[in-house]
Amino acid sequence: MADHTEHAKIPNVTWAQRNDVVYLTICLEDCKNPAIELTEQKLKFSGKGGTNKELYEITIEFFKEVNPQESKYGVKARNVAFVIKKKEPSGTYWPQLLKDHKKASTGSWKKTAVSYKNGPRN
């Protein structure tokens, strides 16, 4: 799977975390048989969906390594939901999802925190 096809769109992605897992959702309706590749460093997603059955692709390079063998996902009617196991549950939260936080400005990203130690962040 290529990192980005010229005509592919970038899907909306939301995420949250606990000290041992990352909850990630790719928001794409009616996505049938997506191509998903999860490695220790990244997630590659490609699938057709939405009202016009357009192609959507995204590659997410994680802030730290994950454990693909203990991770799982489910393709649902409105999204593709992942529970991604962190390789080293450190007891602390990642400050960001991406290895290079500059990439977050190029896509449509939302960050949802599950819990906060010092109150909500803006």
N, C-alpha and C positions, 0 to 999 in steps of 0.2 A: 504494500500500500504506500503510495507516495505521501510525502508530508503535507502537500496541499495541491489539489487539482485546480487548474485555472478557473473553472466554472463552479467549483464547489463553494457552498456557503459555510459559515462558521455557526454552529448551533449555540444557543444559550446554555451556560453551565452554571450550576450552583453547587456549593460544597459546604460541609460542616465537618467537625472533627471531635474526637475524644482522644485521650492520650494514647490509645492503641489502634484506632481506626480512622479512616477518612470516609465520609459519606459524600458521594459525588453523584450528581444527577445531570444527565444530558437531556435537555428539554426538546424533544422531537416527537411529534404525534405520528401515529401509524407507521412506525419504522419497522419494517419486516426484514429479518435476516441481516442485521448489521455486521460489518467486519470489525471485530474488536481484537486488539492485540495488547495485552497487559504484560509488561516486563518489570523488573525491579526499578528501573529508572523512569519509565514513561507509559502512557496510555495512548494508543492510536485508535481512533474511531472513524468509521466511514459508513454512511447509511443513507438511504432515500426515505423521505418522509414529508410530513406536512400536507397541506391541502393539494399542492401541485406536484407532490412526489419528487421534490428536487433533491439533489445530492448535497449532503452535509458532511464535512470532515473537520477533524481537529486532532492535534497532537499535543498532549500535556506532559511536559517534563516536570516530574515531582521535585519538591524541595529536598526531600531525603528519600532513601530507598524504601520500597514496599515489598511485601511478600505476595507474589502473584498466586502461589499455590493455595494459600489460605484465604484468598479474596474471592468474592462472588459478585454476580450481577444478574439483573432480571430485565428483560425487555417487556415493557408494559404498553398500554394503549396510548398514553400521553408522554412517556419518557423512557429512558434507559437508566436504571438506578444501580449504583455500585456501592458495595461495602468493601473497602480496600484496606487490608491489614497492613499497618506500619511494620517495617522490618525490625526496628528497634523502638518498642514503646518506651519512651523516656520519662513518662510522667509529666512532660510539659507539652504544650501545644506548639505546632509549627507556626511561625510568624506569618507564613504565606503558603499557598498551595504550590506555586511554581518555583522551579529552581532559579530562574531569572525573572524577578518581579517586573522588569521592564516590559516583558511580553504581555502582561495583563492588560496594558493599555491598547493593544492592537485588536483585542477581541471583545466580546460582550460578556463580561464576567460579573457575577454577584457573589458575595461572600456572606455566608450565614454561619454564625457561631452557635454552637450548642450550649455552651456555658462560659461564663467569664469569672475570673478570679477577682478582678478589680473593677467590675462593672462593665457596661457595654462600651465598645470602641466605635468611633465614627469613621 
